[in-house]
Amino acid sequence: MFTILTGLSPVASMIDLWCALTALVCMVLTTRLLYATQFDATRARIAGYAVVGVAALYGMGVLVAGDGSFTRCIGWPLGFIIDADHAAPLQILRVILAVALIGVFLWLRSLPVLFALATELVLGIVIRTSGLTDLLGSLYGAVAVCIIVLAAWQWGNHQYAAGA
């Protein structure tokens, strides 16, 4: 009840988000491992790092978000600093991390993730130009969740099969 009345601090919100993302990734990864048909240790390791990187990107977004900023919605930085947000160095780190993650997903040749990233970019530009609405914010967050789910699926895709 106290949380409902007072809200969460940015750090507590980040931890809460990471706990939820960890549960989601574990469910997706476990499901995928049941049916994994190929093994590639390098690709599995890099996809795992990408999942951790995406979670870090989303968590840092919660830390830097200012009042009324759509950065608070889990999502990707669009390469610019949003005026309402705080901690410009952390925002710059988010942009660098996002660029690195895009490079990783290109290397992994993960077309579903790249499609989701393109969708996230288009939604972000629409939000930036026309303003944040409930629908756009919901879609933006939903696509961001799809990105981490698809990355976790990619991670599980290159692990040992359960019966192997």
N, C-alpha and C positions, 0 to 999 in steps of 0.2 A: 504494500500500500504506500509506503514511504516513497518508493521510486515513482509511482504514478503521480503523487502529489508534488514531488520536487524535481523529477527528471534525473537523468544520468549525466555525470561529468563526461567530457570528451574521452578521457582515458577509459572510464568504465564502459562507455558506448563502444569504443574500439574493441575492448576485450569481449563484450557481448557479441559484437559482430563476428569476431574471430571464432568464438565458440559455435555460433550458428553455422558459419562457413565450414568449420572443421567437421561438424556433424554431417553436413551436406556432402562434403568431399568424401568422407568415410563411407557413406551410403552408396554413392556413385562408384567409387573405387571398388568396394566389395562386390557390388553387382557386376561390374565389368570383369573383375578377376575370375568370376565363376565361368565366364565364357571366353577368356583370353585364348587366342589361337597362335599368337606369335610372341617371340621374345627378342628384345633388343635392349640390352642393359644401358647403352648410352642414351638411346631415345627415351627409355623409361626414366632414367635419372634426370635428364634435361626437362622432360615434361613434368616431373615432380617438382623440380626447382621452379618451373613456370607457375605451377599451382600456388606454391608458397609466395612467389613474387606477386601474383594477382591478389592474394589475400593481403599482403603487405600494402599494395597499392590502395586497396579499398579501405584498409584500416587507417592509413595516413590521411585519406580523404576526410575521415571523420575528425581527425585531429586538427586539420587546417580549416575546416568549414566555418565560415562566419554565419551570422544571423541571416536567415532567409536565403542562404546559398544552396544551389542544387548540388554542390560538391558533397554535401552531407548525404545525398542519395548515393549509394554505391555506384561507382562508375569510373570512367577513364578521364584523365585530364585531356583537354583538347589542344594543348600546346600553348596556352596563354594563361596568364595569372588573372584570377577573378578578383575584382576589387574588394568584394565583401569578405573575402577569405583572409586568414591570418598566416603567419609563418612562411614568408616568401621562399626562404631556402628549402623548406620542406616541400613546397609546391614545385619548385624546380627539380628536386629529387624525384617527385612523382612523375614529372614529364620524362626525365631521363629513364626511370624504371619502365614507364609505358613504352618508350621507343625500344628499349632492350627487349621487352616482352614481345613486341610485335616482330622483332627480328627472330626471336626464338620460335614463334609460331610459324613464321615463314620457313625457317629451317626445318621444322617438324612437318611442313607441308600439311598443316591441319586446316583444310578448307572450311569446315564448319566454324571453327574458331575465327578464322579470318573474315568469314561472312558476318558473323556476329559482331566482330570489331567494326566492320564497315557500317553495319546497322547502328551501332552505338555512336559512331562518329556523326552519322546523318542526324540521329535524334539529338545529339548534343548541339549541333549547329542550329537545328530548328529551335531548340530551347533557348539558345543564346540570342537568336535573332528575333523570335516572336514572344519570348517570355515563358516562364514555367507555369504549366497547368497541371492539374492532378493527373490527367491522362498521360501527358508527356513524361512527367516524373515517374509514373508507374511503369511505363514502357521502358524508360531509360534504366531503371533499377532492375526490371525483369530481364532485359538483355544482358546487363552486367552479371546477373546470377547465371544466365545461360553460358556466358563466357567461362566462368570458373567450373561449371558442370562439364562443359565440353573439354576443358583442359584436363580435368580429373579423368574423364573417359579416355582421353588420349594417353594419359599416364597409365591407366589400367590396361590399355590395349597392348602394351609392350612388356607386360609382366608374364611370369610363368602361368600357364593354365592351372586351374585348381587340381585337376586330376593328373597332371604330368609328373 
